[in-house]
Amino acid sequence: MIARIWTGATRTQDADANQQYMREVALPGDADVAGNRAVLMLRRSRNDDRTEFTMVTIWDGPENITAFAGPDPERAVFTPAMSNSS
């Protein structure tokens, strides 16, 4: 098994919305990818008006990460926000 770790930050005023988005949109999509064993989201408030998020995903092997992230496993994978069409 192998872990993929990604860390990013958002303005503290946007942190709750970011966390909700991750729980409702991004994490379920990550968990459904073949070879993914676990997804963990960590949150840490900083003293500079930013909140840091660290995503830890556990995979069967590097080939599963490449299938998910593409040829550069260091690059972040962003899940597009769902939009409400009226």
PDB file as gemmi writes it, atoms N, CA and C in Angstrom:
CRYST1    1.000    1.000    1.000  90.00  90.00  90.00 P 1                      
ATOM      1  N   MET A   1       0.833  -1.187   0.000  1.00  0.00           N  
ATOM      2  CA  MET A   1       0.000   0.000   0.000  1.00  0.00           C  
ATOM      3  C   MET A   1       0.873   1.245   0.000  1.00  0.00           C  
ATOM      4  N   ILE A   2       0.263   2.330  -0.486  1.00  0.00           N  
ATOM      5  CA  ILE A   2       0.986   3.592  -0.594  1.00  0.00           C  
ATOM      6  C   ILE A   2       0.032   4.741  -0.248  1.00  0.00           C  
ATOM      7  N   ALA A   3       0.564   5.772   0.379  1.00  0.00           N  
ATOM      8  CA  ALA A   3      -0.251   6.940   0.739  1.00  0.00           C  
ATOM      9  C   ALA A   3       0.053   8.082  -0.217  1.00  0.00           C  
ATOM     10  N   ARG A   4      -0.981   8.814  -0.556  1.00  0.00           N  
ATOM     11  CA  ARG A   4      -0.849  10.045  -1.336  1.00  0.00           C  
ATOM     12  C   ARG A   4      -1.323  11.165  -0.424  1.00  0.00           C  
ATOM     13  N   ILE A   5      -0.496  12.183  -0.240  1.00  0.00           N  
ATOM     14  CA  ILE A   5      -0.812  13.267   0.693  1.00  0.00           C  
ATOM     15  C   ILE A   5      -0.807  14.583  -0.065  1.00  0.00           C  
ATOM     16  N   TRP A   6      -1.874  15.350   0.103  1.00  0.00           N  
ATOM     17  CA  TRP A   6      -1.993  16.655  -0.520  1.00  0.00           C  
ATOM     18  C   TRP A   6      -2.402  17.655   0.550  1.00  0.00           C  
ATOM     19  N   THR A   7      -1.764  18.824   0.555  1.00  0.00           N  
ATOM     20  CA  THR A   7      -2.100  19.877   1.504  1.00  0.00           C  
ATOM     21  C   THR A   7      -2.377  21.165   0.741  1.00  0.00           C  
ATOM     22  N   GLY A   8      -3.453  21.834   1.147  1.00  0.00           N  
ATOM     23  CA  GLY A   8      -3.818  23.120   0.568  1.00  0.00           C  
ATOM     24  C   GLY A   8      -4.420  23.987   1.659  1.00  0.00           C  
ATOM     25  N   ALA A   9      -4.622  25.253   1.364  1.00  0.00           N  
ATOM     26  CA  ALA A   9      -5.167  26.169   2.361  1.00  0.00           C  
ATOM     27  C   ALA A   9      -6.234  27.039   1.727  1.00  0.00           C  
ATOM     28  N   THR A  10      -7.136  27.520   2.560  1.00  0.00           N  
ATOM     29  CA  THR A  10      -8.182  28.436   2.147  1.00  0.00           C  
ATOM     30  C   THR A  10      -8.292  29.542   3.186  1.00  0.00           C  
ATOM     31  N   ARG A  11      -8.968  30.614   2.813  1.00  0.00           N  
ATOM     32  CA  ARG A  11      -9.207  31.655   3.812  1.00  0.00           C  
ATOM     33  C   ARG A  11     -10.061  31.052   4.922  1.00  0.00           C  
ATOM     34  N   THR A  12      -9.808  31.434   6.150  1.00  0.00           N  
ATOM     35  CA  THR A  12     -10.546  30.880   7.283  1.00  0.00           C  
ATOM     36  C   THR A  12     -12.049  31.093   7.121  1.00  0.00           C  
ATOM     37  N   GLN A  13     -12.460  32.221   6.575  1.00  0.00           N  
ATOM     38  CA  GLN A  13     -13.896  32.479   6.397  1.00  0.00           C  
ATOM     39  C   GLN A  13     -14.535  31.504   5.410  1.00  0.00           C  
ATOM     40  N   ASP A  14     -13.731  30.853   4.559  1.00  0.00           N  
ATOM     41  CA  ASP A  14     -14.240  29.891   3.585  1.00  0.00           C  
ATOM     42  C   ASP A  14     -14.043  28.434   4.015  1.00  0.00           C  
ATOM     43  N   ALA A  15     -13.447  28.222   5.176  1.00  0.00           N  
ATOM     44  CA  ALA A  15     -13.056  26.873   5.586  1.00  0.00           C  
ATOM     45  C   ALA A  15     -14.244  25.932   5.766  1.00  0.00           C  
ATOM     46  N   ASP A  16     -15.314  26.383   6.395  1.00  0.00           N  
ATOM     47  CA  ASP A  16     -16.469  25.505   6.596  1.00  0.00           C  
ATOM     48  C   ASP A  16     -17.076  25.086   5.265  1.00  0.00           C  
ATOM     49  N   ALA A  17     -17.204  26.026   4.327  1.00  0.00           N  
ATOM     50  CA  ALA A  17     -17.758  25.710   3.006  1.00  0.00           C  
ATOM     51  C   ALA A  17     -16.838  24.754   2.255  1.00  0.00           C  
ATOM     52  N   ASN A  18     -15.534  24.952   2.376  1.00  0.00           N  
ATOM     53  CA  ASN A  18     -14.575  24.058   1.731  1.00  0.00           C  
ATOM     54  C   ASN A  18     -14.692  22.650   2.306  1.00  0.00           C  
ATOM     55  N   GLN A  19     -14.798  22.553   3.619  1.00  0.00           N  
ATOM     56  CA  GLN A  19     -14.915  21.239   4.255  1.00  0.00           C  
ATOM     57  C   GLN A  19     -16.207  20.541   3.809  1.00  0.00           C  
ATOM     58  N   GLN A  20     -17.296  21.287   3.734  1.00  0.00           N  
ATOM     59  CA  GLN A  20     -18.568  20.699   3.307  1.00  0.00           C  
ATOM     60  C   GLN A  20     -18.466  20.208   1.858  1.00  0.00           C  
ATOM     61  N   TYR A  21     -17.872  21.016   0.995  1.00  0.00           N  
ATOM     62  CA  TYR A  21     -17.664  20.636  -0.398  1.00  0.00           C  
ATOM     63  C   TYR A  21     -16.846  19.346  -0.489  1.00  0.00           C  
ATOM     64  N   MET A  22     -15.765  19.286   0.278  1.00  0.00           N  
ATOM     65  CA  MET A  22     -14.917  18.095   0.250  1.00  0.00           C  
ATOM     66  C   MET A  22     -15.704  16.860   0.688  1.00  0.00           C  
ATOM     67  N   ARG A  23     -16.480  16.986   1.758  1.00  0.00           N  
ATOM     68  CA  ARG A  23     -17.260  15.844   2.258  1.00  0.00           C  
ATOM     69  C   ARG A  23     -18.337  15.401   1.270  1.00  0.00           C  
ATOM     70  N   GLU A  24     -18.991  16.363   0.619  1.00  0.00           N  
ATOM     71  CA  GLU A  24     -20.131  16.032  -0.230  1.00  0.00           C  
ATOM     72  C   GLU A  24     -19.747  15.699  -1.671  1.00  0.00           C  
ATOM     73  N   VAL A  25     -18.664  16.286  -2.180  1.00  0.00           N  
ATOM     74  CA  VAL A  25     -18.328  16.133  -3.593  1.00  0.00           C  
ATOM     75  C   VAL A  25     -17.021  15.366  -3.804  1.00  0.00           C  
ATOM     76  N   ALA A  26     -15.940  15.866  -3.247  1.00  0.00           N  
ATOM     77  CA  ALA A  26     -14.623  15.306  -3.558  1.00  0.00           C  
ATOM     78  C   ALA A  26     -14.360  13.955  -2.905  1.00  0.00           C  
ATOM     79  N   LEU A  27     -14.595  13.837  -1.610  1.00  0.00           N  
ATOM     80  CA  LEU A  27     -14.261  12.587  -0.920  1.00  0.00           C  
ATOM     81  C   LEU A  27     -15.036  11.387  -1.440  1.00  0.00           C  
ATOM     82  N   PRO A  28     -16.337  11.494  -1.670  1.00  0.00           N  
ATOM     83  CA  PRO A  28     -17.037  10.319  -2.220  1.00  0.00           C  
ATOM     84  C   PRO A  28     -16.474   9.892  -3.577  1.00  0.00           C  
ATOM     85  N   GLY A  29     -16.099  10.849  -4.414  1.00  0.00           N  
ATOM     86  CA  GLY A  29     -15.513  10.506  -5.708  1.00  0.00           C  
ATOM     87  C   GLY A  29     -14.169   9.826  -5.556  1.00  0.00           C  
ATOM     88  N   ASP A  30     -13.339  10.298  -4.631  1.00  0.00           N  
ATOM     89  CA  ASP A  30     -12.038   9.670  -4.386  1.00  0.00           C  
ATOM     90  C   ASP A  30     -12.217   8.248  -3.881  1.00  0.00           C  
ATOM     91  N   ALA A  31     -13.155   8.046  -2.995  1.00  0.00           N  
ATOM     92  CA  ALA A  31     -13.351   6.738  -2.373  1.00  0.00           C  
ATOM     93  C   ALA A  31     -13.822   5.692  -3.374  1.00  0.00           C  
ATOM     94  N   ASP A  32     -14.453   6.120  -4.471  1.00  0.00           N  
ATOM     95  CA  ASP A  32     -14.978   5.188  -5.464  1.00  0.00           C  
ATOM     96  C   ASP A  32     -13.961   4.766  -6.515  1.00  0.00           C  
ATOM     97  N   VAL A  33     -12.749   5.302  -6.475  1.00  0.00           N  
ATOM     98  CA  VAL A  33     -11.733   4.985  -7.477  1.00  0.00           C  
ATOM     99  C   VAL A  33     -11.118   3.624  -7.167  1.00  0.00           C  
ATOM    100  N   ALA A  34     -10.949   2.819  -8.205  1.00  0.00           N  
ATOM    101  CA  ALA A  34     -10.362   1.481  -8.040  1.00  0.00           C  
ATOM    102  C   ALA A  34      -8.997   1.566  -7.365  1.00  0.00           C  
ATOM    103  N   GLY A  35      -8.784   0.731  -6.398  1.00  0.00           N  
ATOM    104  CA  GLY A  35      -7.506   0.684  -5.687  1.00  0.00           C  
ATOM    105  C   GLY A  35      -7.417   1.619  -4.507  1.00  0.00           C  
ATOM    106  N   ASN A  36      -8.436   2.455  -4.295  1.00  0.00           N  
ATOM    107  CA  ASN A  36      -8.434   3.360  -3.142  1.00  0.00           C  
ATOM    108  C   ASN A  36      -8.937   2.605  -1.924  1.00  0.00           C  
ATOM    109  N   ARG A  37      -8.163   2.635  -0.858  1.00  0.00           N  
ATOM    110  CA  ARG A  37      -8.506   1.921   0.377  1.00  0.00           C  
ATOM    111  C   ARG A  37      -9.069   2.810   1.469  1.00  0.00           C  
ATOM    112  N   ALA A  38      -8.677   4.078   1.480  1.00  0.00           N  
ATOM    113  CA  ALA A  38      -9.139   4.977   2.539  1.00  0.00           C  
ATOM    114  C   ALA A  38      -8.885   6.421   2.136  1.00  0.00           C  
ATOM    115  N   VAL A  39      -9.714   7.305   2.679  1.00  0.00           N  
ATOM    116  CA  VAL A  39      -9.568   8.743   2.471  1.00  0.00           C  
ATOM    117  C   VAL A  39      -9.717   9.412   3.834  1.00  0.00           C  
ATOM    118  N   LEU A  40      -8.794  10.297   4.161  1.00  0.00           N  
ATOM    119  CA  LEU A  40      -8.825  11.009   5.433  1.00  0.00           C  
ATOM    120  C   LEU A  40      -8.623  12.494   5.155  1.00  0.00           C  
ATOM    121  N   MET A  41      -9.476  13.327   5.746  1.00  0.00           N  
ATOM    122  CA  MET A  41      -9.344  14.775   5.604  1.00  0.00           C  
ATOM    123  C   MET A  41      -8.985  15.356   6.974  1.00  0.00           C  
ATOM    124  N   LEU A  42      -7.900  16.102   7.021  1.00  0.00           N  
ATOM    125  CA  LEU A  42      -7.457  16.764   8.247  1.00  0.00           C  
ATOM    126  C   LEU A  42      -7.588  18.274   8.054  1.00  0.00           C  
ATOM    127  N   ARG A  43      -7.929  18.972   9.122  1.00  0.00           N  
ATOM    128  CA  ARG A  43      -8.122  20.426   9.067  1.00  0.00           C  
ATOM    129  C   ARG A  43      -7.355  21.065  10.213  1.00  0.00           C  
ATOM    130  N   ARG A  44      -6.660  22.183   9.896  1.00  0.00           N  
ATOM    131  CA  ARG A  44      -5.885  22.879  10.925  1.00  0.00           C  
ATOM    132  C   ARG A  44      -5.997  24.374  10.715  1.00  0.00           C  
ATOM    133  N   SER A  45      -6.466  25.081  11.741  1.00  0.00           N  
ATOM    134  CA  SER A  45      -6.523  26.542  11.693  1.00  0.00           C  
ATOM    135  C   SER A  45      -5.132  27.102  11.922  1.00  0.00           C  
ATOM    136  N   ARG A  46      -4.789  28.121  11.154  1.00  0.00           N  
ATOM    137  CA  ARG A  46      -3.491  28.778  11.284  1.00  0.00           C  
ATOM    138  C   ARG A  46      -3.695  30.163  11.872  1.00  0.00           C  
ATOM    139  N   ASN A  47      -2.628  30.833  12.196  1.00  0.00           N  
ATOM    140  CA  ASN A  47      -2.713  32.171  12.782  1.00  0.00           C  
ATOM    141  C   ASN A  47      -2.626  33.280  11.748  1.00  0.00           C  
ATOM    142  N   ASP A  48      -2.754  32.939  10.474  1.00  0.00           N  
ATOM    143  CA  ASP A  48      -2.628  33.949   9.422  1.00  0.00           C  
ATOM    144  C   ASP A  48      -3.899  34.056   8.577  1.00  0.00           C  
ATOM    145  N   ASP A  49      -5.056  33.826   9.189  1.00  0.00           N  
ATOM    146  CA  ASP A  49      -6.353  33.888   8.522  1.00  0.00           C  
ATOM    147  C   ASP A  49      -6.482  32.852   7.411  1.00  0.00           C  
ATOM    148  N   ARG A  50      -5.786  31.740   7.573  1.00  0.00           N  
ATOM    149  CA  ARG A  50      -5.923  30.628   6.638  1.00  0.00           C  
ATOM    150  C   ARG A  50      -6.208  29.358   7.431  1.00  0.00           C  
ATOM    151  N   THR A  51      -6.890  28.460   6.779  1.00  0.00           N  
ATOM    152  CA  THR A  51      -7.129  27.131   7.341  1.00  0.00           C  
ATOM    153  C   THR A  51      -6.552  26.133   6.357  1.00  0.00           C  
ATOM    154  N   GLU A  52      -5.769  25.228   6.874  1.00  0.00           N  
ATOM    155  CA  GLU A  52      -5.064  24.256   6.058  1.00  0.00           C  
ATOM    156  C   GLU A  52      -5.838  22.938   6.047  1.00  0.00           C  
ATOM    157  N   PHE A  53      -5.921  22.328   4.883  1.00  0.00           N  
ATOM    158  CA  PHE A  53      -6.535  21.014   4.739  1.00  0.00           C  
ATOM    159  C   PHE A  53      -5.489  20.049   4.203  1.00  0.00           C  
ATOM    160  N   THR A  54      -5.406  18.887   4.809  1.00  0.00           N  
ATOM    161  CA  THR A  54      -4.527  17.841   4.324  1.00  0.00           C  
ATOM    162  C   THR A  54      -5.370  16.617   4.014  1.00  0.00           C  
ATOM    163  N   MET A  55      -5.227  16.130   2.796  1.00  0.00           N  
ATOM    164  CA  MET A  55      -5.944  14.944   2.363  1.00  0.00           C  
ATOM    165  C   MET A  55      -4.949  13.798   2.308  1.00  0.00           C  
ATOM    166  N   VAL A  56      -5.283  12.699   2.951  1.00  0.00           N  
ATOM    167  CA  VAL A  56      -4.456  11.500   2.916  1.00  0.00           C  
ATOM    168  C   VAL A  56      -5.305  10.401   2.290  1.00  0.00           C  
ATOM    169  N   THR A  57      -4.833   9.866   1.177  1.00  0.00           N  
ATOM    170  CA  THR A  57      -5.525   8.747   0.556  1.00  0.00           C  
ATOM    171  C   THR A  57      -4.586   7.548   0.553  1.00  0.00           C  
ATOM    172  N   ILE A  58      -5.147   6.386   0.781  1.00  0.00           N  
ATOM    173  CA  ILE A  58      -4.373   5.141   0.828  1.00  0.00           C  
ATOM    174  C   ILE A  58      -4.757   4.307  -0.398  1.00  0.00           C  
ATOM    175  N   TRP A  59      -3.742   3.833  -1.105  1.00  0.00           N  
ATOM    176  CA  TRP A  59      -3.935   3.129  -2.370  1.00  0.00           C  
ATOM    177  C   TRP A  59      -3.249   1.762  -2.346  1.00  0.00           C  
ATOM    178  N   ASP A  60      -3.745   0.866  -3.194  1.00  0.00           N  
ATOM    179  CA  ASP A  60      -3.116  -0.452  -3.333  1.00  0.00           C  
ATOM    180  C   ASP A  60      -1.697  -0.328  -3.872  1.00  0.00           C  
ATOM    181  N   GLY A  61      -1.484   0.584  -4.822  1.00  0.00           N  
ATOM    182  CA  GLY A  61      -0.157   0.744  -5.406  1.00  0.00           C  
ATOM    183  C   GLY A  61      -0.062   1.991  -6.251  1.00  0.00           C  
ATOM    184  N   PRO A  62       1.136   2.315  -6.727  1.00  0.00           N  
ATOM    185  CA  PRO A  62       1.350   3.528  -7.499  1.00  0.00           C  
ATOM    186  C   PRO A  62       0.539   3.560  -8.798  1.00  0.00           C  
ATOM    187  N   GLU A  63       0.286   2.412  -9.389  1.00  0.00           N  
ATOM    188  CA  GLU A  63      -0.492   2.385 -10.629  1.00  0.00           C  
ATOM    189  C   GLU A  63      -1.922   2.881 -10.403  1.00  0.00           C  
ATOM    190  N   ASN A  64      -2.465   2.658  -9.200  1.00  0.00           N  
ATOM    191  CA  ASN A  64      -3.806   3.166  -8.889  1.00  0.00           C  
ATOM    192  C   ASN A  64      -3.802   4.683  -8.752  1.00  0.00           C  
ATOM    193  N   ILE A  65      -2.735   5.229  -8.184  1.00  0.00           N  
ATOM    194  CA  ILE A  65      -2.614   6.680  -8.064  1.00  0.00           C  
ATOM    195  C   ILE A  65      -2.502   7.302  -9.451  1.00  0.00           C  
ATOM    196  N   THR A  66      -1.709   6.698 -10.318  1.00  0.00           N  
ATOM    197  CA  THR A  66      -1.553   7.209 -11.676  1.00  0.00           C  
ATOM    198  C   THR A  66      -2.883   7.171 -12.427  1.00  0.00           C  
ATOM    199  N   ALA A  67      -3.662   6.109 -12.233  1.00  0.00           N  
ATOM    200  CA  ALA A  67      -4.973   6.009 -12.878  1.00  0.00           C  
ATOM    201  C   ALA A  67      -5.904   7.111 -12.382  1.00  0.00           C  
ATOM    202  N   PHE A  68      -5.748   7.502 -11.130  1.00  0.00           N  
ATOM    203  CA  PHE A  68      -6.582   8.552 -10.535  1.00  0.00           C  
ATOM    204  C   PHE A  68      -6.075   9.950 -10.883  1.00  0.00           C  
ATOM    205  N   ALA A  69      -4.775  10.170 -10.690  1.00  0.00           N  
ATOM    206  CA  ALA A  69      -4.204  11.522 -10.770  1.00  0.00           C  
ATOM    207  C   ALA A  69      -3.593  11.858 -12.123  1.00  0.00           C  
ATOM    208  N   GLY A  70      -3.350  10.854 -12.947  1.00  0.00           N  
ATOM    209  CA  GLY A  70      -2.676  11.087 -14.215  1.00  0.00           C  
ATOM    210  C   GLY A  70      -1.185  10.821 -14.083  1.00  0.00           C  
ATOM    211  N   PRO A  71      -0.426  11.197 -15.109  1.00  0.00           N  
ATOM    212  CA  PRO A  71       0.993  10.847 -15.125  1.00  0.00           C  
ATOM    213  C   PRO A  71       1.845  11.543 -14.072  1.00  0.00           C  
ATOM    214  N   ASP A  72       1.346  12.637 -13.499  1.00  0.00           N  
ATOM    215  CA  ASP A  72       2.088  13.346 -12.442  1.00  0.00           C  
ATOM    216  C   ASP A  72       1.358  13.164 -11.110  1.00  0.00           C  
ATOM    217  N   PRO A  73       1.730  12.161 -10.329  1.00  0.00           N  
ATOM    218  CA  PRO A  73       1.011  11.890  -9.081  1.00  0.00           C  
ATOM    219  C   PRO A  73       1.162  12.987  -8.028  1.00  0.00           C  
ATOM    220  N   GLU A  74       2.086  13.914  -8.234  1.00  0.00           N  
ATOM    221  CA  GLU A  74       2.269  15.024  -7.304  1.00  0.00           C  
ATOM    222  C   GLU A  74       1.256  16.140  -7.537  1.00  0.00           C  
ATOM    223  N   ARG A  75       0.622  16.126  -8.680  1.00  0.00           N  
ATOM    224  CA  ARG A  75      -0.323  17.183  -9.038  1.00  0.00           C  
ATOM    225  C   ARG A  75      -1.667  16.954  -8.349  1.00  0.00           C  
ATOM    226  N   ALA A  76      -2.241  18.032  -7.839  1.00  0.00           N  
ATOM    227  CA  ALA A  76      -3.537  17.942  -7.163  1.00  0.00           C  
ATOM    228  C   ALA A  76      -4.634  17.596  -8.170  1.00  0.00           C  
ATOM    229  N   VAL A  77      -5.622  16.850  -7.703  1.00  0.00           N  
ATOM    230  CA  VAL A  77      -6.790  16.523  -8.513  1.00  0.00           C  
ATOM    231  C   VAL A  77      -7.961  17.298  -7.931  1.00  0.00           C  
ATOM    232  N   PHE A  78      -8.576  18.139  -8.750  1.00  0.00           N  
ATOM    233  CA  PHE A  78      -9.694  18.953  -8.289  1.00  0.00           C  
ATOM    234  C   PHE A  78     -10.988  18.407  -8.853  1.00  0.00           C  
ATOM    235  N   THR A  79     -11.969  18.261  -7.993  1.00  0.00           N  
ATOM    236  CA  THR A  79     -13.293  17.834  -8.394  1.00  0.00           C  
ATOM    237  C   THR A  79     -14.124  19.073  -8.648  1.00  0.00           C  
ATOM    238  N   PRO A  80     -14.696  19.226  -9.853  1.00  0.00           N  
ATOM    239  CA  PRO A  80     -15.482  20.426 -10.128  1.00  0.00           C  
ATOM    240  C   PRO A  80     -16.670  20.544  -9.174  1.00  0.00           C  
ATOM    241  N   ALA A  81     -16.957  21.760  -8.799  1.00  0.00           N  
ATOM    242  CA  ALA A  81     -18.115  22.012  -7.919  1.00  0.00           C  
ATOM    243  C   ALA A  81     -19.390  21.705  -8.672  1.00  0.00           C  
ATOM    244  N   MET A  82     -20.353  21.183  -7.958  1.00  0.00           N  
ATOM    245  CA  MET A  82     -21.654  20.937  -8.551  1.00  0.00           C  
ATOM    246  C   MET A  82     -22.362  22.276  -8.691  1.00  0.00           C  
ATOM    247  N   SER A  83     -23.043  22.471  -9.775  1.00  0.00           N  
ATOM    248  CA  SER A  83     -23.767  23.718  -9.957  1.00  0.00           C  
ATOM    249  C   SER A  83     -25.260  23.441 -10.017  1.00  0.00           C  
ATOM    250  N   ASN A  84     -26.015  24.406  -9.568  1.00  0.00           N  
ATOM    251  CA  ASN A  84     -27.469  24.310  -9.626  1.00  0.00           C  
ATOM    252  C   ASN A  84     -27.928  25.042 -10.869  1.00  0.00           C  
ATOM    253  N   SER A  85     -28.548  24.331 -11.780  1.00  0.00           N  
ATOM    254  CA  SER A  85     -29.068  24.957 -12.992  1.00  0.00           C  
ATOM    255  C   SER A  85     -30.526  25.299 -12.769  1.00  0.00           C  
ATOM    256  N   SER A  86     -30.899  26.499 -13.155  1.00  0.00           N  
ATOM    257  CA  SER A  86     -32.289  26.928 -13.005  1.00  0.00           C  
ATOM    258  C   SER A  86     -32.899  27.160 -14.364  1.00  0.00           C  
TER     259      SER A  86                                                      
END                                                                             
